[in-house]
Amino acid sequence: MNITMLLEMAADGFGDRIAVGPATDVDGQALTYTALRTAAMAGARELARHGGRATLAYLGTCGPAVPVAVFAAAYAGATYAPLNHRLPAQALTSLVTRVLPAVAIARPEDTPIAAEAGALSVLPVEDWLAACQSPGADENGAVRAPAEQEAPAVLLFTSGTSAEPKAIRLHHDNLLAYILGTVEFGCADRDEALLLAVPPFHIAGVASVLTSVYSGRRIVPLPAFSARAWLETALREGVTHAFVVPTMLARIVAALEEKPALRVPSLRHLAYGGARMPLPVLERALELFPEADFVNAYGLTETSSTIAVLGSQDHRQAAAGDPVARDRLGSVGHPLPGVEVRIVTEDGTGVATGERGELWLRGRQIAAVGAGAAVNSEGWFVTGDVASQDVGGYLYIHGRRDDTIIRGGENIAPGEVEDALIRHPDIAAACVVGLPDTEWGERVEAAVVARPGSRPDPVAVMAWLRDRIGSLKTPQRIHVVGALPMTPTGKIIRRQVRAELAE
């Protein structure tokens, strides 16, 4: 099967609905589902003309070209590879070379980079999209690769927070297993709209496009995220659904506190994921969006998006003061049906309930051997995440195995210390890492960003922490920095923090 099946069903089932763009199409910017199918087929022919079944490398922002490119590549039997256009020229050049042979669709400022990296053809985003939507761009002669000749559907690079980015290849079957197992066809009401603000090169960006198309939900792309733009667009477009990463939500919360008039009463469903959510941010967001159903969606690039969900009822119970539900806000909820979960020790032995170990996953939506995922001989994907499960089956992620700090034989999860730090009135953000120590094996150090107008005193902060988390977990040193290094999707680049503090 091919992911174009999702668009085919949508175009046949509710072709007149707006698939992408503003609800009121006053200047022809919106695409109906029928028009999206036509544009994707025309895009497939354009790709075939320029490079056969070469990879489609997308170097652009989040816009209407994204869903067209996703399905155009699939119709052509090619692989869609969205690349991080925000990277420095040298790093972006390296990614382009890793996906060759490729046809590149790029912003004007990135076209020289793609050309010099060796792309077969480089098409400006707006020109390519205009060609896909031209009057002659109909369905006649649509390119369709035989199933046995299909390339992987999507190639994504991991964020590279702990190591260099890995190339992950997701096949059509992986993505369809996730979509068909979690979404009901045509389930969206006509007024539903998703604000697509995560970058195209994030797995959530790909999954949001596929999920919205299959459900019949209008996609409202946001080319560049800012909290103000997110709130204003959501308000103007009557957005009902959104997905955010923790950094985005923290900025949205801060913007709403500054200007409450930007509250979005239409918002019904707010999903978050992509990195660990600080509890203080989530608790404040629950207060600011009382009508919205919050969902924590945990997944990885290798798993075709979500594999576990903490649902809206859990969030509502926590907001109402239920202490058990509040504790479970630190979890990612229950694994999805169709995803097998194991939590194991270093030798592969299962751990008892409540104990920590490495998370292993297995299921059809997970990339296989050779696709970039670390899959063992029994088909288990070895995630590298440290996890546990409570008696209710709730899954907790305690961070990356490589990030766990071992001090004097005791394991310390950086996230627990970071949560405590950002509860301090003078601290806006924190990153905790372990550094080599001759006496303790590792010592705990933290880089923190001050709240506007504040000047945290490291010694006073350490004393404040000892009263809350104990001396073992309290950092031996706290460094006040201007900013933390972040990926475009809001993940702290720990390896860079660790290197800077080690110096």
LOVO-814181 format. One record per residue (C-alpha): residue in one letter; x, y, z. Coordinates in pm, 1 decimal, decimal comma. Example, Ala and Ser with C-alpha at 12.3 -4.5 7.8 and 13.67 -1.06 7.14 Angstrom:
// LOVO-814181
["A"; [1230,0; -450,0; 780,0]]
["S"; [1367,0; -106,0; 714,0]]
//
This chain:
// LOVO-814181
["M"; [0,0; 0,0; 0,0]]
["N"; [96,7; 361,1; -53,8]]
["I"; [14,5; 669,1; 156,2]]
["T"; [-155,0; 821,3; -150,5]]
["M"; [-446,6; 594,6; -53,4]]
["L"; [-521,5; 840,9; 228,6]]
["L"; [-552,3; 1133,0; -12,0]]
["E"; [-748,1; 926,7; -265,8]]
["M"; [-1005,0; 835,7; -2,2]]
["A"; [-1029,3; 1196,6; 118,5]]
["A"; [-1069,6; 1341,1; -231,3]]
["D"; [-1336,5; 1083,1; -317,6]]
["G"; [-1512,1; 1115,0; 19,4]]
["F"; [-1514,6; 1491,2; 80,5]]
["G"; [-1337,8; 1649,0; -215,5]]
["D"; [-1504,5; 1989,7; -177,9]]
["R"; [-1372,7; 2048,0; 174,9]]
["I"; [-1076,3; 2281,9; 215,2]]
["A"; [-771,4; 2068,7; 283,7]]
["V"; [-503,6; 2337,3; 314,5]]
["G"; [-524,6; 2710,2; 373,1]]
["P"; [-757,3; 2975,8; 509,7]]
["A"; [-1123,4; 2900,0; 577,2]]
["T"; [-1231,9; 3198,3; 367,1]]
["D"; [-1051,8; 3160,4; 34,9]]
["V"; [-1064,3; 3521,1; -79,5]]
["D"; [-748,2; 3515,7; -291,4]]
["G"; [-725,8; 3155,3; -413,3]]
["Q"; [-475,6; 3037,1; -151,4]]
["A"; [-679,3; 2740,5; -29,1]]
["L"; [-671,6; 2388,4; -172,4]]
["T"; [-970,0; 2157,1; -151,6]]
["Y"; [-903,9; 1784,8; -119,3]]
["T"; [-975,4; 1743,1; -489,1]]
["A"; [-733,8; 2025,2; -571,8]]
["L"; [-470,6; 1879,2; -337,8]]
["R"; [-487,7; 1545,7; -520,1]]
["T"; [-461,3; 1718,9; -857,5]]
["A"; [-164,8; 1927,3; -740,9]]
["A"; [14,7; 1624,4; -593,0]]
["M"; [-26,0; 1428,6; -915,6]]
["A"; [101,6; 1723,7; -1117,4]]
["G"; [390,5; 1752,9; -874,9]]
["A"; [473,3; 1386,3; -929,2]]
["R"; [494,2; 1444,8; -1304,0]]
["E"; [721,9; 1744,5; -1245,0]]
["L"; [949,4; 1533,4; -1027,8]]
["A"; [961,6; 1253,7; -1282,8]]
["R"; [1049,5; 1505,2; -1554,1]]
["H"; [1340,1; 1645,9; -1353,1]]
["G"; [1480,1; 1337,0; -1187,7]]
["G"; [1285,7; 1013,8; -1234,7]]
["R"; [1239,6; 853,9; -892,5]]
["A"; [1513,7; 1054,7; -725,9]]
["T"; [1457,3; 1167,1; -369,0]]
["L"; [1246,2; 1481,1; -326,5]]
["A"; [1454,5; 1701,3; -94,3]]
["Y"; [1239,7; 1977,3; 55,0]]
["L"; [1427,6; 2282,0; 184,6]]
["G"; [1145,7; 2512,3; 280,6]]
["T"; [919,7; 2642,6; 552,7]]
["C"; [583,7; 2508,9; 662,2]]
["G"; [341,2; 2607,4; 386,6]]
["P"; [94,4; 2462,6; 132,9]]
["A"; [385,2; 2312,4; -60,6]]
["V"; [444,9; 2063,9; 224,1]]
["P"; [131,6; 1843,6; 184,0]]
["V"; [165,5; 1869,6; -194,0]]
["A"; [528,3; 1750,1; -172,6]]
["V"; [448,1; 1464,6; 68,7]]
["F"; [194,8; 1313,4; -169,7]]
["A"; [373,6; 1411,2; -492,8]]
["A"; [674,1; 1203,1; -388,5]]
["A"; [445,7; 912,8; -295,8]]
["Y"; [264,6; 925,3; -633,0]]
["A"; [603,3; 925,2; -807,7]]
["G"; [729,4; 629,7; -604,0]]
["A"; [1002,5; 854,6; -465,2]]
["T"; [1112,6; 938,6; -111,2]]
["Y"; [1016,2; 1269,1; 52,8]]
["A"; [1310,7; 1408,5; 250,3]]
["P"; [1237,7; 1737,0; 430,3]]
["L"; [1563,9; 1897,2; 544,1]]
["N"; [1636,9; 2151,1; 813,6]]
["H"; [1677,1; 2468,9; 607,2]]
["R"; [1776,2; 2659,0; 924,3]]
["L"; [2111,9; 2484,1; 948,4]]
["P"; [2434,2; 2662,3; 855,8]]
["A"; [2526,3; 2623,6; 489,0]]
["Q"; [2792,2; 2359,4; 550,7]]
["A"; [2562,2; 2139,7; 760,8]]
["L"; [2274,3; 2175,3; 513,1]]
["T"; [2505,9; 2087,2; 225,8]]
["S"; [2604,6; 1771,3; 412,7]]
["L"; [2239,9; 1665,8; 450,4]]
["V"; [2167,3; 1723,7; 80,7]]
["T"; [2462,6; 1505,7; -16,9]]
["R"; [2329,0; 1229,5; 210,3]]
["V"; [1998,5; 1209,0; 17,0]]
["L"; [2142,4; 1219,2; -338,7]]
["P"; [2037,5; 1157,1; -610,9]]
["A"; [1771,4; 1418,0; -543,8]]
["V"; [1550,6; 1683,4; -691,6]]
["A"; [1544,7; 1977,5; -451,6]]
["I"; [1252,6; 2209,8; -385,8]]
["A"; [1405,9; 2503,7; -203,0]]
["R"; [1366,1; 2860,1; -86,5]]
["P"; [1548,6; 3109,4; -311,8]]
["E"; [1825,4; 3156,7; -54,2]]
["D"; [1887,0; 2781,2; -37,5]]
["T"; [1888,4; 2703,4; -409,6]]
["P"; [2266,4; 2763,6; -447,3]]
["I"; [2336,9; 2527,9; -156,9]]
["A"; [2125,9; 2249,5; -308,1]]
["A"; [2280,9; 2301,8; -651,8]]
["E"; [2638,5; 2299,7; -524,2]]
["A"; [2564,7; 1985,5; -319,6]]
["G"; [2483,1; 1802,5; -644,4]]
["A"; [2103,0; 1800,4; -672,0]]
["L"; [1983,5; 1690,3; -1017,0]]
["S"; [1751,6; 1991,3; -1035,9]]
["V"; [1667,3; 2273,1; -796,1]]
["L"; [1314,4; 2415,5; -815,0]]
["P"; [1212,0; 2724,4; -617,1]]
["V"; [925,6; 2637,1; -381,0]]
["E"; [682,6; 2896,5; -515,4]]
["D"; [756,4; 2813,0; -880,8]]
["W"; [707,3; 2441,1; -822,3]]
["L"; [383,9; 2494,9; -629,7]]
["A"; [253,8; 2730,2; -900,8]]
["A"; [328,3; 2465,9; -1165,6]]
["C"; [138,0; 2207,7; -960,8]]
["Q"; [-163,8; 2441,4; -944,1]]
["S"; [-155,2; 2575,2; -1300,7]]
["P"; [-471,0; 2535,5; -1515,7]]
["G"; [-311,0; 2251,2; -1708,9]]
["A"; [-219,3; 2057,9; -1395,9]]
["D"; [-488,8; 1792,3; -1407,9]]
["E"; [-488,6; 1423,0; -1332,0]]
["N"; [-419,4; 1300,0; -1685,9]]
["G"; [-105,1; 1096,0; -1708,4]]
["A"; [-48,3; 1086,6; -1331,8]]
["V"; [274,0; 914,3; -1236,0]]
["R"; [227,2; 598,1; -1035,4]]
["A"; [517,6; 373,1; -953,8]]
["P"; [452,4; -2,5; -934,0]]
["A"; [429,4; -112,4; -571,9]]
["E"; [738,2; -327,4; -598,6]]
["Q"; [941,5; -27,2; -714,5]]
["E"; [835,4; 213,2; -441,0]]
["A"; [1109,3; 376,4; -242,4]]
["P"; [1065,8; 446,6; 129,6]]
["A"; [792,2; 705,1; 180,9]]
["V"; [986,4; 947,4; 401,0]]
["L"; [1347,0; 1004,5; 501,2]]
["L"; [1397,0; 1210,4; 817,5]]
["F"; [1705,4; 1303,3; 1014,1]]
["T"; [1694,0; 1275,4; 1392,4]]
["S"; [1746,2; 1592,5; 1595,5]]
["G"; [2100,7; 1507,2; 1703,0]]
["T"; [2073,2; 1626,0; 2063,5]]
["S"; [2307,3; 1357,8; 2202,4]]
["A"; [2491,2; 1250,6; 1884,3]]
["E"; [2510,2; 1331,3; 1514,2]]
["P"; [2176,1; 1309,1; 1324,1]]
["K"; [2077,6; 965,6; 1195,2]]
["A"; [1889,4; 912,2; 867,5]]
["I"; [1562,8; 725,1; 933,4]]
["R"; [1366,9; 575,3; 642,6]]
["L"; [997,9; 517,5; 703,8]]
["H"; [814,0; 297,1; 456,6]]
["H"; [453,6; 337,2; 345,1]]
["D"; [351,8; 40,2; 560,8]]
["N"; [504,7; 202,2; 871,4]]
["L"; [311,4; 526,2; 825,7]]
["L"; [-13,8; 356,0; 725,8]]
["A"; [3,5; 125,3; 1027,2]]
["Y"; [12,4; 433,4; 1250,4]]
["I"; [-260,7; 629,4; 1067,3]]
["L"; [-504,6; 342,6; 1012,0]]
["G"; [-455,0; 220,7; 1368,6]]
["T"; [-523,0; 556,2; 1536,1]]
["V"; [-746,2; 769,5; 1310,7]]
["E"; [-1104,7; 714,6; 1197,2]]
["F"; [-1161,1; 807,1; 831,7]]
["G"; [-1353,0; 1132,5; 787,1]]
["C"; [-1397,6; 1178,3; 1163,4]]
["A"; [-1336,1; 1554,4; 1159,3]]
["D"; [-1626,3; 1799,1; 1158,6]]
["R"; [-1631,4; 2052,7; 875,9]]
["D"; [-1521,4; 2335,2; 1105,2]]
["E"; [-1212,3; 2157,9; 1239,4]]
["A"; [-874,3; 2310,2; 1158,9]]
["L"; [-521,3; 2208,6; 1257,0]]
["L"; [-255,8; 2475,9; 1306,6]]
["L"; [56,7; 2317,4; 1156,7]]
["A"; [344,1; 2497,3; 1327,0]]
["V"; [605,6; 2224,5; 1374,9]]
["P"; [880,0; 2225,2; 1109,9]]
["P"; [834,0; 2000,9; 803,1]]
["F"; [1148,9; 1804,9; 894,2]]
["H"; [997,8; 1683,7; 1226,0]]
["I"; [808,6; 1351,9; 1231,6]]
["A"; [512,8; 1535,5; 1388,9]]
["G"; [497,8; 1755,6; 1078,3]]
["V"; [466,3; 1454,1; 849,5]]
["A"; [221,4; 1272,5; 1078,3]]
["S"; [4,5; 1584,1; 1116,6]]
["V"; [-36,1; 1610,5; 739,0]]
["L"; [-133,2; 1244,1; 700,3]]
["T"; [-364,0; 1245,6; 1003,1]]
["S"; [-542,1; 1562,8; 893,8]]
["V"; [-596,4; 1441,4; 538,8]]
["Y"; [-738,3; 1106,8; 645,3]]
["S"; [-967,4; 1263,5; 905,1]]
["G"; [-1079,7; 1550,2; 678,3]]
["R"; [-939,1; 1830,3; 892,7]]
["R"; [-827,0; 2159,6; 734,7]]
["I"; [-453,0; 2232,1; 764,2]]
["V"; [-347,5; 2588,3; 845,1]]
["P"; [31,1; 2613,9; 790,2]]
["L"; [235,0; 2860,9; 997,0]]
["P"; [559,7; 2935,8; 807,2]]
["A"; [756,4; 3060,8; 1107,8]]
["F"; [668,2; 3009,7; 1472,4]]
["S"; [637,6; 3288,3; 1723,4]]
["A"; [398,2; 3275,4; 2016,0]]
["R"; [221,6; 3590,6; 1898,1]]
["A"; [183,3; 3461,0; 1540,2]]
["W"; [59,4; 3123,4; 1669,1]]
["L"; [-207,7; 3282,9; 1888,8]]
["E"; [-317,6; 3537,7; 1628,9]]
["T"; [-341,3; 3277,3; 1351,5]]
["A"; [-529,0; 3033,7; 1575,5]]
["L"; [-771,1; 3308,2; 1674,6]]
["R"; [-825,3; 3432,8; 1318,2]]
["E"; [-869,6; 3086,5; 1164,3]]
["G"; [-1083,0; 2936,2; 1442,2]]
["V"; [-821,2; 2666,1; 1497,5]]
["T"; [-954,1; 2363,3; 1684,9]]
["H"; [-646,4; 2135,5; 1690,3]]
["A"; [-273,9; 2192,7; 1735,4]]
["F"; [48,4; 2014,2; 1818,2]]
["V"; [329,7; 2191,2; 2004,0]]
["V"; [669,3; 2103,5; 2143,1]]
["P"; [748,0; 2212,5; 2501,2]]
["T"; [945,0; 2523,9; 2405,4]]
["M"; [656,3; 2643,7; 2189,5]]
["L"; [404,2; 2590,6; 2469,8]]
["A"; [623,1; 2775,6; 2720,2]]
["R"; [635,8; 3076,8; 2487,7]]
["I"; [262,0; 3060,2; 2417,5]]
["V"; [191,0; 3055,6; 2791,2]]
["A"; [417,0; 3357,9; 2844,7]]
["A"; [251,0; 3547,9; 2558,5]]
["L"; [-97,3; 3473,6; 2690,3]]
["E"; [-4,8; 3590,9; 3036,9]]
["E"; [113,7; 3916,9; 2882,0]]
["K"; [-193,5; 3958,4; 2658,9]]
["P"; [-495,9; 3748,5; 2773,5]]
["A"; [-707,8; 3885,0; 2485,6]]
["L"; [-524,6; 3643,6; 2253,8]]
["R"; [-688,2; 3342,3; 2419,0]]
["V"; [-822,4; 3096,2; 2158,9]]
["P"; [-1175,8; 2986,3; 2258,1]]
["S"; [-1209,3; 2761,2; 1949,8]]
["L"; [-918,6; 2536,9; 2059,2]]
["R"; [-1054,5; 2191,8; 2147,3]]
["H"; [-751,0; 1965,7; 2128,5]]
["L"; [-390,8; 2051,6; 2217,4]]
["A"; [-133,9; 1775,7; 2175,4]]
["Y"; [223,6; 1811,9; 2289,5]]
["G"; [539,5; 1605,1; 2259,2]]
["G"; [877,7; 1595,7; 2091,9]]
["A"; [1068,0; 1651,9; 2417,1]]
["R"; [1010,7; 1635,6; 2790,7]]
["M"; [740,6; 1881,6; 2905,0]]
["P"; [829,0; 2079,8; 3219,7]]
["L"; [545,3; 2030,1; 3467,9]]
["P"; [519,1; 2398,8; 3567,5]]
["V"; [459,6; 2492,2; 3202,1]]
["L"; [195,5; 2223,2; 3156,6]]
["E"; [14,4; 2314,5; 3477,3]]
["R"; [-10,1; 2679,1; 3373,4]]
["A"; [-124,3; 2584,9; 3021,2]]
["L"; [-406,9; 2375,4; 3168,8]]
["E"; [-523,5; 2686,7; 3351,6]]
["L"; [-502,1; 2910,3; 3044,0]]
["F"; [-679,6; 2667,6; 2807,5]]
["P"; [-952,2; 2518,5; 3031,4]]
["E"; [-1177,7; 2420,6; 2739,5]]
["A"; [-909,2; 2228,6; 2548,9]]
["D"; [-843,9; 1856,1; 2570,8]]
["F"; [-471,3; 1811,5; 2636,3]]
["V"; [-289,8; 1502,5; 2506,6]]
["N"; [72,3; 1402,1; 2562,5]]
["A"; [186,7; 1215,2; 2251,1]]
["Y"; [516,1; 1028,5; 2295,9]]
["G"; [697,9; 888,7; 1998,3]]
["L"; [1021,6; 892,3; 1804,0]]
["T"; [1120,8; 946,8; 1444,1]]
["E"; [1181,0; 572,0; 1411,9]]
["T"; [826,3; 490,9; 1530,2]]
["S"; [635,6; 693,4; 1266,5]]
["S"; [520,2; 932,7; 1538,4]]
["T"; [315,2; 844,6; 1848,1]]
["I"; [342,6; 513,1; 2033,5]]
["A"; [191,2; 617,5; 2369,3]]
["V"; [-72,4; 870,4; 2475,0]]
["L"; [-166,1; 1039,9; 2801,7]]
["G"; [-527,2; 1133,0; 2732,2]]
["S"; [-747,8; 1431,2; 2801,9]]
["Q"; [-927,1; 1269,0; 3096,9]]
["D"; [-597,9; 1225,7; 3281,3]]
["H"; [-518,2; 1593,2; 3225,5]]
["R"; [-863,1; 1708,8; 3339,7]]
["Q"; [-842,7; 1501,0; 3657,2]]
["A"; [-501,9; 1648,0; 3732,3]]
["A"; [-628,4; 2002,6; 3672,9]]
["A"; [-916,5; 1928,9; 3913,0]]
["G"; [-668,8; 1844,5; 4189,2]]
["D"; [-656,2; 1463,4; 4180,4]]
["P"; [-311,4; 1387,0; 4333,1]]
["V"; [-271,8; 1053,3; 4152,6]]
["A"; [-360,3; 1208,9; 3815,9]]
["R"; [-124,4; 1497,4; 3886,4]]
["D"; [163,4; 1255,9; 3946,4]]
["R"; [78,4; 1087,3; 3618,4]]
["L"; [122,8; 1414,6; 3429,1]]
["G"; [487,0; 1311,0; 3438,6]]
["S"; [403,1; 1002,2; 3231,8]]
["V"; [333,3; 955,9; 2861,1]]
["G"; [24,0; 747,9; 2930,1]]
["H"; [-55,0; 408,1; 2781,6]]
["P"; [103,9; 244,9; 2475,2]]
["L"; [-112,9; 238,3; 2163,2]]
["P"; [-276,1; -86,3; 2051,7]]
["G"; [-45,7; -260,3; 1807,8]]
["V"; [271,3; -144,3; 1984,0]]
["E"; [450,1; -396,5; 2204,7]]
["V"; [651,9; -257,1; 2496,1]]
["R"; [933,9; -409,3; 2697,6]]
["I"; [1146,2; -243,7; 2965,5]]
["V"; [1470,9; -431,4; 3020,2]]
["T"; [1802,3; -432,9; 3202,3]]
["E"; [2137,0; -419,3; 3021,0]]
["D"; [2125,7; -796,0; 2958,4]]
["G"; [1772,3; -784,7; 2814,3]]
["T"; [1594,0; -912,8; 3126,1]]
["G"; [1255,6; -756,3; 3196,2]]
["V"; [1228,2; -528,8; 3498,8]]
["A"; [962,0; -533,8; 3768,2]]
["T"; [675,5; -283,0; 3783,2]]
["G"; [806,6; 57,6; 3885,5]]
["E"; [1170,0; -25,4; 3812,2]]
["R"; [1369,1; 156,3; 3546,4]]
["G"; [1526,0; 2,4; 3239,4]]
["E"; [1571,2; 61,1; 2869,4]]
["L"; [1259,0; 87,2; 2656,4]]
["W"; [1220,4; -157,4; 2368,5]]
["L"; [936,2; -134,2; 2115,6]]
["R"; [797,8; -358,6; 1844,3]]
["G"; [520,1; -311,2; 1589,4]]
["R"; [434,8; -245,1; 1224,3]]
["Q"; [473,8; 132,3; 1252,2]]
["I"; [838,2; 104,7; 1356,8]]
["A"; [1121,9; 134,9; 1106,3]]
["A"; [1290,0; -195,5; 1033,0]]
["V"; [1650,3; -313,4; 1015,2]]
["G"; [1838,4; -117,0; 751,5]]
["A"; [1604,9; 182,2; 778,4]]
["G"; [1818,7; 356,5; 1037,6]]
["A"; [1658,3; 215,5; 1353,1]]
["A"; [1849,1; 5,1; 1607,0]]
["V"; [1646,4; -316,8; 1576,1]]
["N"; [1769,9; -638,5; 1735,4]]
["S"; [1743,0; -993,3; 1601,7]]
["E"; [1394,3; -1039,1; 1751,5]]
["G"; [1256,5; -724,8; 1588,3]]
["W"; [1267,5; -503,6; 1898,0]]
["F"; [1359,9; -139,1; 1843,2]]
["V"; [1613,9; -43,8; 2110,3]]
["T"; [1513,8; 315,9; 2182,4]]
["G"; [1790,2; 427,7; 2417,4]]
["D"; [1523,9; 582,5; 2643,0]]
["V"; [1513,9; 499,7; 3013,5]]
["A"; [1155,7; 408,4; 3113,3]]
["S"; [933,7; 249,4; 3376,6]]
["Q"; [567,3; 149,2; 3408,1]]
["D"; [345,0; 184,7; 3713,2]]
["V"; [77,9; -57,7; 3833,2]]
["G"; [-178,0; 115,1; 3610,3]]
["G"; [30,1; 54,5; 3299,0]]
["Y"; [128,5; 421,4; 3264,9]]
["L"; [461,1; 460,0; 3087,7]]
["Y"; [722,4; 702,8; 3224,0]]
["I"; [1020,3; 825,4; 3021,3]]
["H"; [1311,6; 931,7; 3241,8]]
["G"; [1540,2; 1059,8; 2967,7]]
["R"; [1799,3; 914,4; 2736,3]]
["R"; [2015,7; 630,9; 2865,1]]
["D"; [2326,6; 828,8; 2770,0]]
["D"; [2200,1; 1131,4; 2964,8]]
["T"; [2150,2; 949,8; 3296,8]]
["I"; [2395,9; 1078,7; 3556,4]]
["I"; [2554,4; 814,6; 3780,2]]
["R"; [2689,0; 980,6; 4094,5]]
["G"; [2833,8; 758,6; 4363,4]]
["G"; [2649,3; 460,2; 4216,0]]
["E"; [2311,4; 637,4; 4221,1]]
["N"; [2121,3; 710,7; 3900,6]]
["I"; [2000,7; 1069,9; 3860,8]]
["A"; [1753,3; 1170,4; 3589,8]]
["P"; [1839,3; 1519,9; 3459,1]]
["G"; [1472,0; 1596,4; 3399,7]]
["E"; [1386,0; 1569,3; 3768,5]]
["V"; [1653,1; 1824,4; 3860,2]]
["E"; [1551,9; 2052,3; 3571,0]]
["D"; [1187,3; 2049,7; 3685,2]]
["A"; [1298,8; 2158,1; 4030,3]]
["L"; [1521,7; 2432,6; 3890,6]]
["I"; [1254,1; 2596,5; 3675,6]]
["R"; [1023,0; 2616,0; 3977,5]]
["H"; [1269,7; 2865,5; 4121,4]]
["P"; [1128,3; 3217,2; 4073,7]]
["D"; [1448,9; 3346,2; 3910,2]]
["I"; [1500,7; 3064,4; 3655,4]]
["A"; [1330,4; 3038,3; 3315,6]]
["A"; [1508,0; 2734,0; 3167,8]]
["A"; [1763,8; 2474,8; 3272,5]]
["C"; [1980,1; 2194,3; 3140,3]]
["V"; [2143,8; 1943,5; 3376,8]]
["V"; [2433,7; 1721,5; 3268,8]]
["G"; [2689,4; 1488,6; 3422,4]]
["L"; [3061,5; 1558,6; 3399,5]]
["P"; [3351,4; 1328,9; 3494,7]]
["D"; [3451,5; 1339,8; 3861,2]]
["T"; [3742,4; 1151,1; 4018,9]]
["E"; [3566,4; 1096,5; 4351,8]]
["W"; [3200,5; 1042,3; 4257,8]]
["G"; [3233,5; 909,1; 3901,3]]
["E"; [3018,2; 1194,4; 3775,1]]
["R"; [2920,4; 1528,8; 3918,8]]
["V"; [2597,1; 1715,9; 3849,6]]
["E"; [2624,5; 2054,7; 3681,5]]
["A"; [2352,5; 2285,0; 3546,1]]
["A"; [2326,4; 2566,1; 3295,1]]
["V"; [2032,9; 2796,5; 3369,1]]
["V"; [1870,0; 3093,8; 3197,0]]
["A"; [1740,3; 3375,0; 3418,1]]
["R"; [1386,9; 3505,4; 3400,4]]
["P"; [1367,6; 3860,8; 3261,1]]
["G"; [1470,0; 4107,3; 3529,2]]
["S"; [1615,3; 3839,0; 3758,8]]
["R"; [1973,5; 3760,0; 3860,1]]
["P"; [1989,3; 3411,3; 4015,6]]
["D"; [2256,8; 3357,8; 4276,5]]
["P"; [2399,4; 3005,9; 4214,7]]
["V"; [2486,0; 2948,3; 4581,1]]
["A"; [2137,6; 3052,0; 4697,0]]
["V"; [1973,9; 2840,0; 4426,1]]
["M"; [2173,3; 2533,2; 4533,8]]
["A"; [2062,7; 2582,9; 4894,8]]
["W"; [1703,6; 2620,9; 4775,2]]
["L"; [1732,7; 2295,7; 4577,3]]
["R"; [1877,7; 2092,0; 4865,3]]
["D"; [1561,6; 2154,3; 5066,4]]
["R"; [1351,4; 2013,6; 4780,9]]
["I"; [1543,9; 1732,7; 4610,4]]
["G"; [1827,7; 1655,8; 4852,5]]
["S"; [2201,3; 1705,7; 4831,7]]
["L"; [2274,2; 1404,5; 4605,6]]
["K"; [2074,4; 1547,4; 4313,7]]
["T"; [2159,9; 1913,1; 4370,2]]
["P"; [2413,1; 2037,5; 4111,6]]
["Q"; [2762,9; 2097,1; 4240,7]]
["R"; [2784,4; 2396,9; 4010,2]]
["I"; [2521,0; 2619,1; 3850,6]]
["H"; [2619,6; 2834,3; 3553,3]]
["V"; [2396,9; 3128,4; 3452,6]]
["V"; [2397,6; 3157,2; 3071,1]]
["G"; [2225,8; 3386,0; 2823,6]]
["A"; [2057,3; 3102,6; 2632,0]]
["L"; [2061,5; 2724,7; 2594,3]]
["P"; [2150,1; 2569,8; 2257,0]]
["M"; [1830,5; 2437,5; 2099,6]]
["T"; [1728,9; 2239,4; 1794,4]]
["P"; [1462,8; 2404,0; 1573,3]]
["T"; [1203,1; 2181,9; 1741,5]]
["G"; [1289,4; 2305,0; 2089,5]]
["K"; [1510,4; 2022,9; 2219,2]]
["I"; [1811,6; 2120,4; 2424,8]]
["I"; [2135,3; 2006,3; 2259,1]]
["R"; [2281,9; 1837,3; 2565,2]]
["R"; [2607,2; 1734,0; 2402,8]]
["Q"; [2681,1; 2099,6; 2333,1]]
["V"; [2593,0; 2206,1; 2689,4]]
["R"; [2808,6; 1924,0; 2825,6]]
["A"; [3103,1; 2027,0; 2605,8]]
["E"; [3072,6; 2393,2; 2701,2]]
["L"; [3052,1; 2321,2; 3075,0]]
["A"; [3345,0; 2077,9; 3053,0]]
["E"; [3559,4; 2363,3; 2924,6]]
//
